[in-house]
Amino acid sequence: MAWLEQQKSGVFVVCFRYGGARLKRSTKTRSADKAERMRLQIEENIELVERGRLEVPADADLMAFLVSDGRLTSKRKASGQLPLGTLFEKYRESLPRDSHAPESLRISKIHMRHVARILGQGTRLVSITAGDLQRYVSKRSEENGHRGRKVSTGTIRKEMATFRTLWRWAKRFEHVSADFPNHGLHYPLQSESPPFLTWEEIERRIDRGLVAGKIGQLELWDSLYLNTTELEELLGFIQAKSSYGFLYPMVVMASHTGARRSEICRSRTEDIDFESDILLIREKKRLRGKQSFRHVPISPFLKETLREWCKQCGHTSYTFPLDHRVRRSRNAERRENWESVAPDEASDHLDAVLSGSKWKHIRGWHVFRHSFISNCASAAVDQRMIDAWVGHQTEEMRRRYRHLFPSSQRRELAKVFG
């Protein structure tokens, strides 16, 4: 007797016992009906073998034999004929609902668009070699990227990582048999991002002529973090100028918790514990394939702001519900749901409010996350607490913030030189 089991990916597997051994085969489908038809076919053929109506050759692959009604005696080899131009769409179609964030899929689609453009839309996976990948790295590094500069090594590595992920999927589903041929690739030298700086430090470097050109200045402003006084002033400005009520409480949550824009947009009212002063953050980046959570203390100012906001919204599931979104929604493929404010809507309104003001140098929501971590570091908050509050913190990011810890290093050096 054969039975079905469903894997974590949603794909069904047919299982059965034959000759005292437990065997299984992937149905390569998440459709219960299709999987059931395959189960019945295998079960019927097992009965025919047991009754002598079908004879399994001694050197035959049993699974291939049963699935093909005795027409195949060996496993079907991976064809490798899947072209690059359709690889992402095939991959996307195979994913179960909510397995990947819409923004992650959008970025992956962009990465694979570049790969297919350079290596060729019709290029078959089976024909791709390490030499082709090295050619991609070399050619991509010569192309213009953000702000007129060449595409960064970090971007190229991310594109190659996306390609590797899709290649592994293709191998698992027998579209290709070889491993991803990226061993020994050479990349251009990568520069480490500059440390985060205060507004005053950035202006001082620009005034002294230490940063040349408009592009260099823009990149320096990317390293901005706001101290608590500047944050208080900025929050007051947003509260006074914003046309949409959701923007101010969202910015307060970002600057007092270090939560990402997407995490704030998916926040639910049930995540706010006003009695324990704890906010639950719903993550999608820290643990692959799982929705994880972290807890951040609610500051008195944030608590007051959220209480007032929740009174305005009434009884809603999401902290920032759809009724308060912008009138015209764009980029539907980037939405996680249609019940709350979308990340791109939040960005559009933040940019509109800051444009033309003294805060015009602020680019996007990530400055609030930078500021939260930087202010915690400057106040000598234990690094382990910071890591727990903001989630995924790499050693590279820790190095960028490490210079902000107060004068402990200077005190140690003073013991030597006075």
Buried (B, 14 or more C-beta within 10 A) or exposed (E): EBEBEEEEBBBBBBBBEBEEEEBEBBBBBBEEEEBBEBBEBBBBBBEBBEEEEBEBEEEBBBBBBBBBEBEBBEEEEBEBEBBBBEBBEBBBEBBEEEEBBBBBBBBBBEBBBBBBBBBBEEBBBBEBEEEBBBEBBBBBBEEEEEEEEBBBBEBBBBBBEBBBBBBEBBBBBBBBEEEBBBEEBEBBEEEEBEBBBBBEBBBEBBEEEEBEEEEBBBBBBBBBBBBEEBBEEBBEBBBEBBEBBBBBBBBBBBBBBBBBBBBBBBBBBEBBEEEEBEBBBBBBEEEEEEEBEBBBBBBEEBBEBBEEBBEEBEEBEBBBBBEBBBEEBEEEEBBBEEBBBBBBBBBBBBEBBBEEEEBEBBBBBEBBBBBBBBBBBBEEBEBEEBBEBBBEBEEEBBEBBEEBBEEEEEEEEEEEEE
